Amino acid sequence: MTVRTLQLDFLQPTGRRSRLGSWLLLVGAIAAVAAMAYQNHLAGEVAARDARLTALRGIANRSLPALSGQDSDTPEMRDQIKKANAVLQVMNVPWGELFAAIESAEDGTVALLAVQPDPRSRSVLIGGEARTLPAVLAYMARLERTNRLRDVVLVNHEVKSKEPGQPIGFTLSAGWREQR
């Protein structure tokens, strides 16, 4: 039994394997550069869309000025201006923030049935139902804690004894704060 000698060659011969590795390295580097260029392009698009979104939010959040009439206007024209100003007041209601504040106070114990803003007095009437009066009072406290609504008052309530579960119908009044 003879023992064979083991020969180790730590140097790879130049040939097909080393060329394949070089080509793979080159293709990988090109792919990495292309991916970085595409990522840079996408980052530019995101920045442009963010700027556009900011501009659109600024347009949406601006309040529209009231129209004013002139002394020479006809009575019909003055009436049209009053109607246009009423529409502008409704358009200037901060709907998004108002609904966000009302929805943030929800906890599942109260069902909202109506939201009626009054732009002139900067107040809102909220109608709904709850299972218990303490649930209504807790909802009022949560509304008061929002940074958008203030002076939340229970306008009326009634126990609906003819309905199953005898829910409590209520109407709340609250003013809203301007946030600019």
GROMACS elastic network, one bead per residue, 0.5 to 0.9 nm:
[ bonds ]
;  ai    aj funct       b0    kb
    9    12     6  0.72840   500
   12    15     6  0.85974   500
   12    17     6  0.89920   500
   12    18     6  0.81686   500
   13    17     6  0.86938   500
   13    18     6  0.80510   500
   14    17     6  0.74941   500
   14    18     6  0.59459   500
   14    19     6  0.78314   500
   15    18     6  0.57436   500
   15    19     6  0.64923   500
   15    20     6  0.88732   500
   16    19     6  0.52733   500
   16    20     6  0.62291   500
   16    21     6  0.87671   500
   17    20     6  0.51755   500
   17    21     6  0.63335   500
   17    22     6  0.87496   500
   18    21     6  0.51163   500
   18    22     6  0.62705   500
   18    23     6  0.87410   500
   19    22     6  0.50371   500
   19    23     6  0.62307   500
   19    24     6  0.86101   500
   20    23     6  0.51489   500
   20    24     6  0.61645   500
   20    25     6  0.85764   500
   21    24     6  0.50652   500
   21    25     6  0.60933   500
   21    26     6  0.85762   500
   22    25     6  0.50663   500
   22    26     6  0.61785   500
   22    27     6  0.86637   500
   23    26     6  0.50302   500
   23    27     6  0.61394   500
   23    28     6  0.84890   500
   24    27     6  0.51104   500
   24    28     6  0.60154   500
   24    29     6  0.85144   500
   25    28     6  0.50811   500
   25    29     6  0.61201   500
   25    30     6  0.86347   500
   26    29     6  0.51280   500
   26    30     6  0.62193   500
   26    31     6  0.86094   500
   27    30     6  0.51307   500
   27    31     6  0.61343   500
   27    32     6  0.86033   500
   28    31     6  0.50510   500
   28    32     6  0.61246   500
   28    33     6  0.86590   500
   29    32     6  0.50440   500
   29    33     6  0.62195   500
   29    34     6  0.85882   500
   30    33     6  0.51602   500
   30    34     6  0.61358   500
   30    35     6  0.85786   500
   31    34     6  0.50497   500
   31    35     6  0.60660   500
   31    36     6  0.86003   500
   32    35     6  0.50783   500
   32    36     6  0.61914   500
   32    37     6  0.86128   500
   33    36     6  0.51439   500
   33    37     6  0.61830   500
   33    38     6  0.86407   500
   34    37     6  0.50948   500
   34    38     6  0.61561   500
   34    39     6  0.85601   500
   35    38     6  0.50924   500
   35    39     6  0.60651   500
   35    40     6  0.85346   500
   36    39     6  0.50164   500
   36    40     6  0.61002   500
   36    41     6  0.85713   500
   37    40     6  0.50608   500
   37    41     6  0.62112   500
   37    42     6  0.87042   500
   38    42     6  0.61835   500
   38    43     6  0.85748   500
   39    42     6  0.50488   500
   39    43     6  0.61062   500
   39    44     6  0.86276   500
   40    43     6  0.50677   500
   40    44     6  0.63230   500
   40    45     6  0.87704   500
   41    44     6  0.51850   500
   41    45     6  0.64035   500
   41    46     6  0.87911   500
   42    46     6  0.61446   500
   42    47     6  0.85788   500
   43    46     6  0.50743   500
   43    47     6  0.61833   500
   43    48     6  0.86281   500
   44    47     6  0.51143   500
   44    48     6  0.61983   500
   44    49     6  0.86415   500
   45    48     6  0.50720   500
   45    49     6  0.61336   500
   45    50     6  0.85138   500
   46    49     6  0.51084   500
   46    50     6  0.60293   500
   46    51     6  0.85690   500
   47    50     6  0.50461   500
   47    51     6  0.62136   500
   47    52     6  0.86379   500
   48    51     6  0.51362   500
   48    52     6  0.62446   500
   48    53     6  0.86329   500
   49    53     6  0.60082   500
   49    54     6  0.84995   500
   50    53     6  0.50004   500
   50    54     6  0.61103   500
   50    55     6  0.85639   500
   51    54     6  0.51257   500
   51    55     6  0.62371   500
   51    56     6  0.86689   500
   52    55     6  0.50676   500
   52    56     6  0.61607   500
   52    57     6  0.85945   500
   53    56     6  0.50293   500
   53    57     6  0.60681   500
   53    58     6  0.85123   500
   54    57     6  0.51016   500
   54    58     6  0.61948   500
   54    59     6  0.87102   500
   55    58     6  0.50645   500
   55    59     6  0.63461   500
   55    60     6  0.87111   500
   56    59     6  0.50140   500
   56    60     6  0.61227   500
   56    61     6  0.85630   500
   57    61     6  0.59878   500
   57    62     6  0.85488   500
   58    61     6  0.52277   500
   58    62     6  0.61977   500
   59    62     6  0.55241   500
   59    63     6  0.87409   500
   60    63     6  0.82334   500
   61    92     6  0.82862   500
   61    94     6  0.77681   500
   62    92     6  0.78789   500
   63    88     6  0.84971   500
   63    89     6  0.88323   500
   63    91     6  0.79906   500
   63    92     6  0.53167   500
   63    93     6  0.85446   500
   64    88     6  0.64418   500
   64    89     6  0.81512   500
   64    91     6  0.78103   500
   64    92     6  0.65274   500
   65    85     6  0.85478   500
   65    88     6  0.76233   500
   65    89     6  0.89921   500
   66    81     6  0.89214   500
   66    84     6  0.82379   500
   66    85     6  0.55463   500
   66    86     6  0.88278   500
   66    88     6  0.68106   500
   66    89     6  0.80015   500
   67    81     6  0.64601   500
   67    82     6  0.81906   500
   67    84     6  0.74504   500
   67    85     6  0.61663   500
   67    88     6  0.87853   500
   68    78     6  0.88090   500
   68    81     6  0.71645   500
   68    82     6  0.88305   500
   68    85     6  0.86965   500
   69    72     6  0.83552   500
   69    73     6  0.66340   500
   69    77     6  0.80274   500
   69    78     6  0.63872   500
   69    81     6  0.68475   500
   70    73     6  0.54637   500
   70    78     6  0.84710   500
   71    74     6  0.84105   500
   73    76     6  0.80239   500
   73    77     6  0.58264   500
   73    78     6  0.64079   500
   74    77     6  0.51115   500
   74    78     6  0.63562   500
   74    79     6  0.86848   500
   75    78     6  0.50658   500
   75    79     6  0.61852   500
   75    80     6  0.86448   500
   76    79     6  0.50237   500
   76    80     6  0.62109   500
   76    81     6  0.86512   500
   77    80     6  0.50040   500
   77    81     6  0.61886   500
   77    82     6  0.86737   500
   78    81     6  0.50048   500
   78    82     6  0.62426   500
   78    83     6  0.86825   500
   79    82     6  0.51133   500
   79    83     6  0.63148   500
   79    84     6  0.86536   500
   80    83     6  0.50766   500
   80    84     6  0.61093   500
   80    85     6  0.85753   500
   81    85     6  0.60801   500
   81    86     6  0.85817   500
   82    85     6  0.50906   500
   82    86     6  0.62485   500
   82    87     6  0.87654   500
   83    86     6  0.50623   500
   83    87     6  0.63930   500
   83    88     6  0.87110   500
   84    87     6  0.50957   500
   84    88     6  0.62104   500
   84    89     6  0.86883   500
   85    89     6  0.61637   500
   85    90     6  0.87257   500
   86    89     6  0.51304   500
   86    90     6  0.65042   500
   86    91     6  0.87483   500
   86   119     6  0.88138   500
   87    90     6  0.51868   500
   87    91     6  0.62211   500
   87    92     6  0.86732   500
   88    92     6  0.60895   500
   88    93     6  0.88306   500
   89    92     6  0.51016   500
   89    93     6  0.66363   500
   89   119     6  0.58440   500
   89   120     6  0.74006   500
   90    93     6  0.54109   500
   90   117     6  0.85001   500
   90   118     6  0.81835   500
   90   119     6  0.61944   500
   91    94     6  0.81040   500
   91    95     6  0.86142   500
   92    95     6  0.83093   500
   92   119     6  0.78599   500
   93    96     6  0.87553   500
   93    98     6  0.83565   500
   93   117     6  0.78399   500
   93   118     6  0.85903   500
   93   119     6  0.62816   500
   93   122     6  0.83186   500
   94    97     6  0.56615   500
   94    98     6  0.60245   500
   94    99     6  0.86456   500
   94   178     6  0.84667   500
   95    98     6  0.50793   500
   95    99     6  0.60459   500
   95   100     6  0.83791   500
   96    99     6  0.53932   500
   96   100     6  0.60332   500
   96   101     6  0.86083   500
   97   101     6  0.60815   500
   97   102     6  0.85940   500
   97   148     6  0.72019   500
   98   101     6  0.52621   500
   98   102     6  0.62859   500
   98   103     6  0.86076   500
   98   124     6  0.89255   500
   98   148     6  0.69036   500
   98   149     6  0.78389   500
   98   176     6  0.76160   500
   99   102     6  0.50465   500
   99   103     6  0.59252   500
   99   104     6  0.83564   500
   99   115     6  0.88121   500
  100   103     6  0.51254   500
  100   104     6  0.59130   500
  100   105     6  0.87546   500
  100   148     6  0.89428   500
  101   104     6  0.51488   500
  101   105     6  0.66369   500
  101   143     6  0.72019   500
  101   146     6  0.60728   500
  101   147     6  0.76605   500
  101   148     6  0.61556   500
  101   149     6  0.71896   500
  102   105     6  0.55682   500
  102   106     6  0.70505   500
  102   126     6  0.89126   500
  102   143     6  0.66510   500
  102   146     6  0.83332   500
  102   148     6  0.89266   500
  102   149     6  0.83962   500
  103   106     6  0.53002   500
  103   107     6  0.88109   500
  104   107     6  0.82565   500
  104   142     6  0.83945   500
  104   143     6  0.81598   500
  104   146     6  0.78628   500
  105   139     6  0.65188   500
  105   140     6  0.84495   500
  105   141     6  0.87063   500
  105   142     6  0.52130   500
  105   143     6  0.55677   500
  105   144     6  0.89817   500
  105   145     6  0.85004   500
  105   146     6  0.75355   500
  106   109     6  0.75778   500
  106   110     6  0.69817   500
  106   111     6  0.85728   500
  106   139     6  0.71952   500
  106   142     6  0.81613   500
  106   143     6  0.87751   500
  107   110     6  0.71768   500
  107   139     6  0.81301   500
  108   111     6  0.72713   500
  109   129     6  0.87632   500
  109   130     6  0.61046   500
  109   131     6  0.70070   500
  109   132     6  0.85617   500
  109   135     6  0.62833   500
  109   136     6  0.82364   500
  109   139     6  0.83747   500
  110   128     6  0.68956   500
  110   129     6  0.58269   500
  110   131     6  0.74537   500
  110   135     6  0.69976   500
  110   136     6  0.69924   500
  110   139     6  0.74179   500
  111   127     6  0.87025   500
  111   128     6  0.54145   500
  111   129     6  0.51928   500
  111   130     6  0.62589   500
  112   115     6  0.78823   500
  112   126     6  0.73248   500
  112   127     6  0.60064   500
  112   129     6  0.65062   500
  112   130     6  0.87817   500
  113   126     6  0.76972   500
  113   127     6  0.53654   500
  113   129     6  0.73835   500
  114   125     6  0.77516   500
  114   126     6  0.56755   500
  114   128     6  0.66310   500
  114   171     6  0.89310   500
  115   124     6  0.68256   500
  115   125     6  0.57753   500
  115   127     6  0.64460   500
  116   123     6  0.85848   500
  116   124     6  0.54689   500
  116   125     6  0.50174   500
  116   126     6  0.65038   500
  116   127     6  0.84673   500
  117   121     6  0.88815   500
  117   122     6  0.73769   500
  117   123     6  0.58700   500
  117   125     6  0.62109   500
  117   126     6  0.85496   500
  118   121     6  0.57916   500
  118   122     6  0.57409   500
  118   123     6  0.53047   500
  118   124     6  0.57787   500
  118   125     6  0.79974   500
  119   123     6  0.67884   500
  119   124     6  0.83389   500
  120   123     6  0.78884   500
  121   124     6  0.86418   500
  121   175     6  0.78873   500
  122   174     6  0.86748   500
  122   175     6  0.57384   500
  122   176     6  0.59602   500
  122   177     6  0.80515   500
  123   149     6  0.87770   500
  123   173     6  0.69500   500
  123   174     6  0.54499   500
  123   176     6  0.58713   500
  124   172     6  0.81335   500
  124   173     6  0.57478   500
  124   174     6  0.53971   500
  124   175     6  0.61485   500
  124   176     6  0.74882   500
  125   155     6  0.88351   500
  125   171     6  0.66759   500
  125   172     6  0.55847   500
  125   174     6  0.66236   500
  125   175     6  0.89262   500
  126   170     6  0.81855   500
  126   171     6  0.55623   500
  126   173     6  0.63248   500
  126   174     6  0.80579   500
  127   169     6  0.75514   500
  127   170     6  0.57474   500
  127   172     6  0.63646   500
  127   173     6  0.89166   500
  128   168     6  0.83186   500
  128   169     6  0.57994   500
  128   170     6  0.55177   500
  128   171     6  0.65590   500
  128   172     6  0.85399   500
  129   132     6  0.88606   500
  129   136     6  0.81216   500
  129   167     6  0.62247   500
  129   168     6  0.53585   500
  129   170     6  0.60415   500
  129   171     6  0.87794   500
  130   133     6  0.71457   500
  130   134     6  0.89732   500
  130   135     6  0.64225   500
  130   136     6  0.62826   500
  130   167     6  0.55925   500
  130   168     6  0.52245   500
  130   169     6  0.66612   500
  130   170     6  0.79743   500
  131   134     6  0.87684   500
  131   135     6  0.70286   500
  131   136     6  0.83908   500
  131   165     6  0.72977   500
  131   166     6  0.72013   500
  131   168     6  0.59674   500
  131   169     6  0.89015   500
  132   135     6  0.53231   500
  132   136     6  0.68024   500
  132   166     6  0.88270   500
  132   167     6  0.68820   500
  132   168     6  0.63344   500
  133   136     6  0.50723   500
  133   137     6  0.63409   500
  133   138     6  0.86448   500
  133   157     6  0.87031   500
  133   168     6  0.67920   500
  134   138     6  0.60209   500
  134   139     6  0.84769   500
  135   138     6  0.50832   500
  135   139     6  0.61425   500
  135   140     6  0.86347   500
  136   139     6  0.50521   500
  136   140     6  0.62459   500
  136   141     6  0.87545   500
  136   154     6  0.87518   500
  136   168     6  0.83880   500
  136   170     6  0.78105   500
  137   141     6  0.63241   500
  137   142     6  0.87446   500
  137   154     6  0.83551   500
  138   141     6  0.50553   500
  138   142     6  0.62953   500
  138   143     6  0.86829   500
  139   142     6  0.50659   500
  139   143     6  0.61917   500
  139   144     6  0.86260   500
  140   143     6  0.50883   500
  140   144     6  0.62140   500
  140   145     6  0.87396   500
  140   152     6  0.62869   500
  140   153     6  0.75404   500
  140   154     6  0.78920   500
  140   172     6  0.79177   500
  141   144     6  0.50807   500
  141   145     6  0.63561   500
  141   152     6  0.79749   500
  142   145     6  0.51069   500
  142   146     6  0.66806   500
  143   146     6  0.54004   500
  143   147     6  0.86836   500
  143   148     6  0.85197   500
  143   149     6  0.64193   500
  143   150     6  0.77762   500
  143   152     6  0.70736   500
  143   174     6  0.86441   500
  144   147     6  0.77977   500
  144   148     6  0.83988   500
  144   149     6  0.59653   500
  144   150     6  0.55067   500
  144   151     6  0.68462   500
  144   152     6  0.59978   500
  144   174     6  0.84956   500
  145   148     6  0.85083   500
  145   149     6  0.77585   500
  145   150     6  0.81221   500
  146   149     6  0.59401   500
  146   150     6  0.79832   500
  147   150     6  0.78892   500
  147   176     6  0.88914   500
  147   177     6  0.76557   500
  148   175     6  0.85097   500
  148   176     6  0.55862   500
  148   177     6  0.52301   500
  148   178     6  0.75073   500
  148   179     6  0.77634   500
  149   152     6  0.73201   500
  149   174     6  0.62440   500
  149   175     6  0.56984   500
  149   177     6  0.60099   500
  150   174     6  0.58379   500
  150   175     6  0.52190   500
  150   176     6  0.59288   500
  150   177     6  0.69356   500
  151   173     6  0.78080   500
  151   174     6  0.53826   500
  151   175     6  0.60249   500
  151   176     6  0.85347   500
  152   172     6  0.67014   500
  152   173     6  0.56579   500
  152   175     6  0.71306   500
  153   171     6  0.86389   500
  153   172     6  0.55415   500
  153   173     6  0.51967   500
  153   174     6  0.63359   500
  154   157     6  0.74951   500
  154   170     6  0.73716   500
  154   171     6  0.61917   500
  154   173     6  0.64837   500
  154   174     6  0.89868   500
  155   170     6  0.75346   500
  155   171     6  0.54322   500
  155   172     6  0.53079   500
  155   173     6  0.63242   500
  156   169     6  0.82680   500
  156   170     6  0.56145   500
  156   171     6  0.53983   500
  156   172     6  0.72955   500
  157   168     6  0.65889   500
  157   169     6  0.54325   500
  157   171     6  0.64293   500
  157   172     6  0.89210   500
  158   161     6  0.88610   500
  158   167     6  0.84716   500
  158   168     6  0.55384   500
  158   169     6  0.53172   500
  158   170     6  0.65500   500
  159   162     6  0.88346   500
  159   166     6  0.62199   500
  159   167     6  0.60100   500
  159   169     6  0.63692   500
  159   170     6  0.88860   500
  160   163     6  0.57607   500
  160   164     6  0.85270   500
  160   165     6  0.86113   500
  160   166     6  0.51170   500
  160   167     6  0.56087   500
  160   168     6  0.59784   500
  160   169     6  0.69034   500
  161   164     6  0.76467   500
  161   165     6  0.79518   500
  161   167     6  0.74712   500
  161   168     6  0.87049   500
  162   165     6  0.87936   500
  162   166     6  0.67793   500
  163   166     6  0.53421   500
  163   167     6  0.71466   500
  164   167     6  0.75726   500
